[in-house]
Amino acid sequence: MAATAGLADQIAGQIEVPLVDGVAAAVRPRKAAAGSFWRPAAKPMAGLPALLVRLFGGTVGP
């Protein structure tokens, strides 16, 4: 994969579809915007002791 680093930029004008440089996309750090993290809703937990369910903030499932 590293052998193709930068190739997307070089051939982008010759290709009719969007290109993503996999190496550049994987190694460029992105700074998160303030408030961009939203904790997902709790999911039902089945087969766990009640103590663990409470610890992980879940709900008791079927």
PyMOL Python script that loads the backbone (N, CA, C, O; Angstrom):
from pymol import cmd

cmd.read_pdbstr("""\
ATOM      1  N   MET A   1       0.827  -1.195   0.000  1.00  0.00           N
ATOM      2  CA  MET A   1       0.000   0.000   0.000  1.00  0.00           C
ATOM      3  C   MET A   1       0.867   1.252   0.000  1.00  0.00           C
ATOM      4  O   MET A   1       0.518   2.233  -0.658  1.00  0.00           O
ATOM      5  N   ALA A   2       1.982   1.246   0.717  1.00  0.00           N
ATOM      6  CA  ALA A   2       2.826   2.431   0.786  1.00  0.00           C
ATOM      7  C   ALA A   2       3.403   2.789  -0.574  1.00  0.00           C
ATOM      8  O   ALA A   2       3.715   3.953  -0.824  1.00  0.00           O
ATOM      9  N   ALA A   3       3.550   1.812  -1.452  1.00  0.00           N
ATOM     10  CA  ALA A   3       4.094   2.083  -2.785  1.00  0.00           C
ATOM     11  C   ALA A   3       3.157   2.955  -3.600  1.00  0.00           C
ATOM     12  O   ALA A   3       3.590   3.591  -4.561  1.00  0.00           O
ATOM     13  N   THR A   4       1.890   2.998  -3.240  1.00  0.00           N
ATOM     14  CA  THR A   4       0.918   3.809  -3.978  1.00  0.00           C
ATOM     15  C   THR A   4       0.620   5.135  -3.281  1.00  0.00           C
ATOM     16  O   THR A   4      -0.268   5.869  -3.715  1.00  0.00           O
ATOM     17  N   ALA A   5       1.341   5.453  -2.213  1.00  0.00           N
ATOM     18  CA  ALA A   5       1.118   6.709  -1.489  1.00  0.00           C
ATOM     19  C   ALA A   5       1.296   7.883  -2.439  1.00  0.00           C
ATOM     20  O   ALA A   5       2.303   7.970  -3.141  1.00  0.00           O
ATOM     21  N   GLY A   6       0.332   8.775  -2.465  1.00  0.00           N
ATOM     22  CA  GLY A   6       0.388   9.948  -3.319  1.00  0.00           C
ATOM     23  C   GLY A   6      -0.126   9.729  -4.729  1.00  0.00           C
ATOM     24  O   GLY A   6      -0.295  10.693  -5.475  1.00  0.00           O
ATOM     25  N   LEU A   7      -0.375   8.500  -5.107  1.00  0.00           N
ATOM     26  CA  LEU A   7      -0.835   8.194  -6.451  1.00  0.00           C
ATOM     27  C   LEU A   7      -2.201   8.822  -6.742  1.00  0.00           C
ATOM     28  O   LEU A   7      -2.449   9.279  -7.858  1.00  0.00           O
ATOM     29  N   ALA A   8      -3.074   8.846  -5.754  1.00  0.00           N
ATOM     30  CA  ALA A   8      -4.415   9.412  -5.958  1.00  0.00           C
ATOM     31  C   ALA A   8      -4.329  10.859  -6.418  1.00  0.00           C
ATOM     32  O   ALA A   8      -5.064  11.267  -7.318  1.00  0.00           O
ATOM     33  N   ASP A   9      -3.442  11.638  -5.813  1.00  0.00           N
ATOM     34  CA  ASP A   9      -3.293  13.040  -6.220  1.00  0.00           C
ATOM     35  C   ASP A   9      -2.768  13.154  -7.647  1.00  0.00           C
ATOM     36  O   ASP A   9      -3.157  14.062  -8.382  1.00  0.00           O
ATOM     37  N   GLN A  10      -1.909  12.258  -8.032  1.00  0.00           N
ATOM     38  CA  GLN A  10      -1.292  12.312  -9.359  1.00  0.00           C
ATOM     39  C   GLN A  10      -2.271  11.970 -10.478  1.00  0.00           C
ATOM     40  O   GLN A  10      -2.187  12.541 -11.565  1.00  0.00           O
ATOM     41  N   ILE A  11      -3.196  11.049 -10.229  1.00  0.00           N
ATOM     42  CA  ILE A  11      -4.080  10.585 -11.303  1.00  0.00           C
ATOM     43  C   ILE A  11      -5.527  11.052 -11.150  1.00  0.00           C
ATOM     44  O   ILE A  11      -6.386  10.664 -11.941  1.00  0.00           O
ATOM     45  N   ALA A  12      -5.804  11.878 -10.145  1.00  0.00           N
ATOM     46  CA  ALA A  12      -7.185  12.302  -9.874  1.00  0.00           C
ATOM     47  C   ALA A  12      -7.841  12.954 -11.088  1.00  0.00           C
ATOM     48  O   ALA A  12      -9.042  12.783 -11.294  1.00  0.00           O
ATOM     49  N   GLY A  13      -7.093  13.688 -11.884  1.00  0.00           N
ATOM     50  CA  GLY A  13      -7.658  14.348 -13.055  1.00  0.00           C
ATOM     51  C   GLY A  13      -7.989  13.399 -14.193  1.00  0.00           C
ATOM     52  O   GLY A  13      -8.712  13.776 -15.116  1.00  0.00           O
ATOM     53  N   GLN A  14      -7.481  12.186 -14.148  1.00  0.00           N
ATOM     54  CA  GLN A  14      -7.692  11.202 -15.208  1.00  0.00           C
ATOM     55  C   GLN A  14      -8.808  10.214 -14.883  1.00  0.00           C
ATOM     56  O   GLN A  14      -9.220   9.437 -15.745  1.00  0.00           O
ATOM     57  N   ILE A  15      -9.291  10.239 -13.661  1.00  0.00           N
ATOM     58  CA  ILE A  15     -10.290   9.281 -13.191  1.00  0.00           C
ATOM     59  C   ILE A  15     -11.596  10.020 -12.926  1.00  0.00           C
ATOM     60  O   ILE A  15     -11.579  11.131 -12.396  1.00  0.00           O
ATOM     61  N   GLU A  16     -12.723   9.424 -13.287  1.00  0.00           N
ATOM     62  CA  GLU A  16     -14.020  10.090 -13.141  1.00  0.00           C
ATOM     63  C   GLU A  16     -14.718   9.805 -11.817  1.00  0.00           C
ATOM     64  O   GLU A  16     -15.848  10.245 -11.607  1.00  0.00           O
ATOM     65  N   VAL A  17     -14.069   9.087 -10.941  1.00  0.00           N
ATOM     66  CA  VAL A  17     -14.657   8.802  -9.635  1.00  0.00           C
ATOM     67  C   VAL A  17     -13.754   9.389  -8.558  1.00  0.00           C
ATOM     68  O   VAL A  17     -12.559   9.574  -8.790  1.00  0.00           O
ATOM     69  N   PRO A  18     -14.313   9.690  -7.367  1.00  0.00           N
ATOM     70  CA  PRO A  18     -13.467  10.212  -6.288  1.00  0.00           C
ATOM     71  C   PRO A  18     -12.428   9.178  -5.868  1.00  0.00           C
ATOM     72  O   PRO A  18     -12.720   7.984  -5.811  1.00  0.00           O
ATOM     73  N   LEU A  19     -11.235   9.634  -5.580  1.00  0.00           N
ATOM     74  CA  LEU A  19     -10.163   8.759  -5.120  1.00  0.00           C
ATOM     75  C   LEU A  19      -9.759   9.132  -3.704  1.00  0.00           C
ATOM     76  O   LEU A  19      -9.745  10.309  -3.343  1.00  0.00           O
ATOM     77  N   VAL A  20      -9.431   8.130  -2.907  1.00  0.00           N
ATOM     78  CA  VAL A  20      -8.946   8.348  -1.552  1.00  0.00           C
ATOM     79  C   VAL A  20      -7.585   7.688  -1.445  1.00  0.00           C
ATOM     80  O   VAL A  20      -7.439   6.501  -1.734  1.00  0.00           O
ATOM     81  N   ASP A  21      -6.599   8.452  -1.033  1.00  0.00           N
ATOM     82  CA  ASP A  21      -5.266   7.904  -0.797  1.00  0.00           C
ATOM     83  C   ASP A  21      -5.323   7.185   0.546  1.00  0.00           C
ATOM     84  O   ASP A  21      -5.380   7.830   1.593  1.00  0.00           O
ATOM     85  N   GLY A  22      -5.308   5.877   0.524  1.00  0.00           N
ATOM     86  CA  GLY A  22      -5.456   5.082   1.745  1.00  0.00           C
ATOM     87  C   GLY A  22      -4.396   5.359   2.776  1.00  0.00           C
ATOM     88  O   GLY A  22      -4.692   5.403   3.970  1.00  0.00           O
ATOM     89  N   VAL A  23      -3.160   5.548   2.342  1.00  0.00           N
ATOM     90  CA  VAL A  23      -2.069   5.814   3.289  1.00  0.00           C
ATOM     91  C   VAL A  23      -2.266   7.172   3.941  1.00  0.00           C
ATOM     92  O   VAL A  23      -2.174   7.294   5.163  1.00  0.00           O
ATOM     93  N   ALA A  24      -2.534   8.190   3.137  1.00  0.00           N
ATOM     94  CA  ALA A  24      -2.717   9.534   3.690  1.00  0.00           C
ATOM     95  C   ALA A  24      -3.938   9.585   4.610  1.00  0.00           C
ATOM     96  O   ALA A  24      -3.899  10.237   5.653  1.00  0.00           O
ATOM     97  N   ALA A  25      -5.001   8.914   4.237  1.00  0.00           N
ATOM     98  CA  ALA A  25      -6.206   8.916   5.059  1.00  0.00           C
ATOM     99  C   ALA A  25      -5.974   8.211   6.395  1.00  0.00           C
ATOM    100  O   ALA A  25      -6.585   8.566   7.403  1.00  0.00           O
ATOM    101  N   ALA A  26      -5.108   7.233   6.399  1.00  0.00           N
ATOM    102  CA  ALA A  26      -4.863   6.460   7.614  1.00  0.00           C
ATOM    103  C   ALA A  26      -3.913   7.157   8.570  1.00  0.00           C
ATOM    104  O   ALA A  26      -4.007   6.946   9.779  1.00  0.00           O
ATOM    105  N   VAL A  27      -3.013   7.969   8.079  1.00  0.00           N
ATOM    106  CA  VAL A  27      -1.978   8.516   8.951  1.00  0.00           C
ATOM    107  C   VAL A  27      -2.140   9.995   9.277  1.00  0.00           C
ATOM    108  O   VAL A  27      -1.416  10.502  10.134  1.00  0.00           O
ATOM    109  N   ARG A  28      -3.047  10.699   8.638  1.00  0.00           N
ATOM    110  CA  ARG A  28      -3.253  12.109   8.961  1.00  0.00           C
ATOM    111  C   ARG A  28      -4.174  12.229  10.160  1.00  0.00           C
ATOM    112  O   ARG A  28      -5.345  11.857  10.083  1.00  0.00           O
ATOM    113  N   PRO A  29      -3.660  12.742  11.263  1.00  0.00           N
ATOM    114  CA  PRO A  29      -4.538  12.906  12.427  1.00  0.00           C
ATOM    115  C   PRO A  29      -5.537  14.028  12.189  1.00  0.00           C
ATOM    116  O   PRO A  29      -5.219  15.040  11.566  1.00  0.00           O
ATOM    117  N   ARG A  30      -6.718  13.836  12.683  1.00  0.00           N
ATOM    118  CA  ARG A  30      -7.769  14.856  12.567  1.00  0.00           C
ATOM    119  C   ARG A  30      -8.146  15.316  13.967  1.00  0.00           C
ATOM    120  O   ARG A  30      -8.290  14.501  14.878  1.00  0.00           O
ATOM    121  N   LYS A  31      -8.302  16.596  14.129  1.00  0.00           N
ATOM    122  CA  LYS A  31      -8.705  17.133  15.420  1.00  0.00           C
ATOM    123  C   LYS A  31     -10.235  17.129  15.489  1.00  0.00           C
ATOM    124  O   LYS A  31     -10.911  17.605  14.577  1.00  0.00           O
ATOM    125  N   ALA A  32     -10.754  16.596  16.565  1.00  0.00           N
ATOM    126  CA  ALA A  32     -12.206  16.542  16.733  1.00  0.00           C
ATOM    127  C   ALA A  32     -12.745  17.924  17.077  1.00  0.00           C
ATOM    128  O   ALA A  32     -12.119  18.675  17.825  1.00  0.00           O
ATOM    129  N   ALA A  33     -13.881  18.245  16.541  1.00  0.00           N
ATOM    130  CA  ALA A  33     -14.528  19.513  16.860  1.00  0.00           C
ATOM    131  C   ALA A  33     -15.175  19.401  18.231  1.00  0.00           C
ATOM    132  O   ALA A  33     -15.585  18.316  18.643  1.00  0.00           O
ATOM    133  N   ALA A  34     -15.264  20.497  18.922  1.00  0.00           N
ATOM    134  CA  ALA A  34     -15.888  20.505  20.243  1.00  0.00           C
ATOM    135  C   ALA A  34     -17.313  19.991  20.138  1.00  0.00           C
ATOM    136  O   ALA A  34     -18.082  20.452  19.295  1.00  0.00           O
ATOM    137  N   GLY A  35     -17.662  19.054  20.975  1.00  0.00           N
ATOM    138  CA  GLY A  35     -19.007  18.507  20.993  1.00  0.00           C
ATOM    139  C   GLY A  35     -19.276  17.472  19.921  1.00  0.00           C
ATOM    140  O   GLY A  35     -20.431  17.110  19.695  1.00  0.00           O
ATOM    141  N   SER A  36     -18.231  16.982  19.247  1.00  0.00           N
ATOM    142  CA  SER A  36     -18.452  16.036  18.155  1.00  0.00           C
ATOM    143  C   SER A  36     -18.681  14.607  18.649  1.00  0.00           C
ATOM    144  O   SER A  36     -19.129  13.750  17.889  1.00  0.00           O
ATOM    145  N   PHE A  37     -18.372  14.352  19.923  1.00  0.00           N
ATOM    146  CA  PHE A  37     -18.602  13.004  20.453  1.00  0.00           C
ATOM    147  C   PHE A  37     -19.971  12.938  21.109  1.00  0.00           C
ATOM    148  O   PHE A  37     -20.321  13.771  21.944  1.00  0.00           O
ATOM    149  N   TRP A  38     -20.722  11.948  20.720  1.00  0.00           N
ATOM    150  CA  TRP A  38     -22.030  11.739  21.323  1.00  0.00           C
ATOM    151  C   TRP A  38     -22.099  10.286  21.756  1.00  0.00           C
ATOM    152  O   TRP A  38     -22.047   9.381  20.923  1.00  0.00           O
ATOM    153  N   ARG A  39     -22.217  10.061  23.059  1.00  0.00           N
ATOM    154  CA  ARG A  39     -22.258   8.697  23.576  1.00  0.00           C
ATOM    155  C   ARG A  39     -23.508   8.001  23.045  1.00  0.00           C
ATOM    156  O   ARG A  39     -24.606   8.548  23.137  1.00  0.00           O
ATOM    157  N   PRO A  40     -23.350   6.801  22.490  1.00  0.00           N
ATOM    158  CA  PRO A  40     -24.518   6.080  21.991  1.00  0.00           C
ATOM    159  C   PRO A  40     -25.451   5.673  23.132  1.00  0.00           C
ATOM    160  O   PRO A  40     -25.034   5.553  24.284  1.00  0.00           O
ATOM    161  N   ALA A  41     -26.689   5.472  22.795  1.00  0.00           N
ATOM    162  CA  ALA A  41     -27.678   5.062  23.794  1.00  0.00           C
ATOM    163  C   ALA A  41     -27.317   3.688  24.358  1.00  0.00           C
ATOM    164  O   ALA A  41     -26.713   2.864  23.671  1.00  0.00           O
ATOM    165  N   ALA A  42     -27.688   3.457  25.598  1.00  0.00           N
ATOM    166  CA  ALA A  42     -27.412   2.172  26.239  1.00  0.00           C
ATOM    167  C   ALA A  42     -28.142   1.055  25.512  1.00  0.00           C
ATOM    168  O   ALA A  42     -29.275   1.224  25.061  1.00  0.00           O
ATOM    169  N   LYS A  43     -27.489  -0.066  25.406  1.00  0.00           N
ATOM    170  CA  LYS A  43     -28.086  -1.228  24.741  1.00  0.00           C
ATOM    171  C   LYS A  43     -28.407  -2.294  25.788  1.00  0.00           C
ATOM    172  O   LYS A  43     -27.730  -2.389  26.812  1.00  0.00           O
ATOM    173  N   PRO A  44     -29.434  -3.087  25.527  1.00  0.00           N
ATOM    174  CA  PRO A  44     -29.754  -4.154  26.476  1.00  0.00           C
ATOM    175  C   PRO A  44     -28.600  -5.145  26.598  1.00  0.00           C
ATOM    176  O   PRO A  44     -27.977  -5.518  25.604  1.00  0.00           O
ATOM    177  N   MET A  45     -28.330  -5.560  27.824  1.00  0.00           N
ATOM    178  CA  MET A  45     -27.267  -6.541  28.076  1.00  0.00           C
ATOM    179  C   MET A  45     -27.910  -7.799  28.627  1.00  0.00           C
ATOM    180  O   MET A  45     -28.592  -7.757  29.651  1.00  0.00           O
ATOM    181  N   ALA A  46     -27.696  -8.903  27.959  1.00  0.00           N
ATOM    182  CA  ALA A  46     -28.294 -10.173  28.389  1.00  0.00           C
ATOM    183  C   ALA A  46     -27.214 -11.092  28.920  1.00  0.00           C
ATOM    184  O   ALA A  46     -26.118 -11.160  28.364  1.00  0.00           O
ATOM    185  N   GLY A  47     -27.521 -11.796  29.991  1.00  0.00           N
ATOM    186  CA  GLY A  47     -26.621 -12.811  30.516  1.00  0.00           C
ATOM    187  C   GLY A  47     -25.514 -12.272  31.409  1.00  0.00           C
ATOM    188  O   GLY A  47     -24.615 -13.023  31.786  1.00  0.00           O
ATOM    189  N   LEU A  48     -25.556 -10.997  31.755  1.00  0.00           N
ATOM    190  CA  LEU A  48     -24.541 -10.430  32.637  1.00  0.00           C
ATOM    191  C   LEU A  48     -25.116 -10.214  34.022  1.00  0.00           C
ATOM    192  O   LEU A  48     -26.310  -9.949  34.166  1.00  0.00           O
ATOM    193  N   PRO A  49     -24.279 -10.326  35.041  1.00  0.00           N
ATOM    194  CA  PRO A  49     -24.757 -10.012  36.390  1.00  0.00           C
ATOM    195  C   PRO A  49     -25.195  -8.543  36.468  1.00  0.00           C
ATOM    196  O   PRO A  49     -24.647  -7.688  35.773  1.00  0.00           O
ATOM    197  N   ALA A  50     -26.175  -8.267  37.312  1.00  0.00           N
ATOM    198  CA  ALA A  50     -26.731  -6.924  37.444  1.00  0.00           C
ATOM    199  C   ALA A  50     -25.644  -5.900  37.775  1.00  0.00           C
ATOM    200  O   ALA A  50     -25.717  -4.758  37.321  1.00  0.00           O
ATOM    201  N   LEU A  51     -24.644  -6.291  38.553  1.00  0.00           N
ATOM    202  CA  LEU A  51     -23.563  -5.380  38.916  1.00  0.00           C
ATOM    203  C   LEU A  51     -22.826  -4.888  37.666  1.00  0.00           C
ATOM    204  O   LEU A  51     -22.511  -3.702  37.563  1.00  0.00           O
ATOM    205  N   LEU A  52     -22.553  -5.779  36.726  1.00  0.00           N
ATOM    206  CA  LEU A  52     -21.868  -5.379  35.500  1.00  0.00           C
ATOM    207  C   LEU A  52     -22.756  -4.513  34.624  1.00  0.00           C
ATOM    208  O   LEU A  52     -22.281  -3.565  33.998  1.00  0.00           O
ATOM    209  N   VAL A  53     -24.033  -4.832  34.576  1.00  0.00           N
ATOM    210  CA  VAL A  53     -24.963  -4.030  33.786  1.00  0.00           C
ATOM    211  C   VAL A  53     -24.957  -2.598  34.308  1.00  0.00           C
ATOM    212  O   VAL A  53     -24.891  -1.650  33.525  1.00  0.00           O
ATOM    213  N   ARG A  54     -25.027  -2.436  35.632  1.00  0.00           N
ATOM    214  CA  ARG A  54     -25.001  -1.092  36.226  1.00  0.00           C
ATOM    215  C   ARG A  54     -23.657  -0.421  35.976  1.00  0.00           C
ATOM    216  O   ARG A  54     -23.610   0.773  35.679  1.00  0.00           O
ATOM    217  N   LEU A  55     -22.573  -1.164  36.091  1.00  0.00           N
ATOM    218  CA  LEU A  55     -21.235  -0.611  35.885  1.00  0.00           C
ATOM    219  C   LEU A  55     -21.082  -0.040  34.484  1.00  0.00           C
ATOM    220  O   LEU A  55     -20.490   1.025  34.309  1.00  0.00           O
ATOM    221  N   PHE A  56     -21.609  -0.736  33.487  1.00  0.00           N
ATOM    222  CA  PHE A  56     -21.489  -0.295  32.098  1.00  0.00           C
ATOM    223  C   PHE A  56     -22.642   0.603  31.671  1.00  0.00           C
ATOM    224  O   PHE A  56     -22.689   1.022  30.514  1.00  0.00           O
ATOM    225  N   GLY A  57     -23.569   0.908  32.564  1.00  0.00           N
ATOM    226  CA  GLY A  57     -24.651   1.826  32.260  1.00  0.00           C
ATOM    227  C   GLY A  57     -25.660   1.277  31.276  1.00  0.00           C
ATOM    228  O   GLY A  57     -26.347   2.048  30.606  1.00  0.00           O
ATOM    229  N   GLY A  58     -25.765  -0.026  31.173  1.00  0.00           N
ATOM    230  CA  GLY A  58     -26.702  -0.632  30.249  1.00  0.00           C
ATOM    231  C   GLY A  58     -28.050  -0.881  30.870  1.00  0.00           C
ATOM    232  O   GLY A  58     -28.323  -0.482  32.002  1.00  0.00           O
ATOM    233  N   THR A  59     -28.873  -1.537  30.119  1.00  0.00           N
ATOM    234  CA  THR A  59     -30.186  -1.949  30.611  1.00  0.00           C
ATOM    235  C   THR A  59     -30.245  -3.467  30.520  1.00  0.00           C
ATOM    236  O   THR A  59     -29.563  -4.079  29.698  1.00  0.00           O
ATOM    237  N   VAL A  60     -31.053  -4.053  31.356  1.00  0.00           N
ATOM    238  CA  VAL A  60     -31.175  -5.511  31.360  1.00  0.00           C
ATOM    239  C   VAL A  60     -31.975  -5.939  30.152  1.00  0.00           C
ATOM    240  O   VAL A  60     -33.081  -5.453  29.917  1.00  0.00           O
ATOM    241  N   GLY A  61     -31.403  -6.858  29.382  1.00  0.00           N
ATOM    242  CA  GLY A  61     -32.072  -7.326  28.168  1.00  0.00           C
ATOM    243  C   GLY A  61     -32.776  -8.635  28.388  1.00  0.00           C
ATOM    244  O   GLY A  61     -32.839  -9.141  29.509  1.00  0.00           O
ATOM    245  N   PRO A  62     -33.311  -9.191  27.305  1.00  0.00           N
ATOM    246  CA  PRO A  62     -34.061 -10.451  27.408  1.00  0.00           C
ATOM    247  C   PRO A  62     -33.185 -11.620  27.791  1.00  0.00           C
ATOM    248  O   PRO A  62     -33.673 -12.743  27.916  1.00  0.00           O
TER     249      PRO A  62
END
""", "prot")
cmd.dss("prot")
cmd.show_as("cartoon", "prot")
cmd.util.cbc("prot")
cmd.orient("prot")
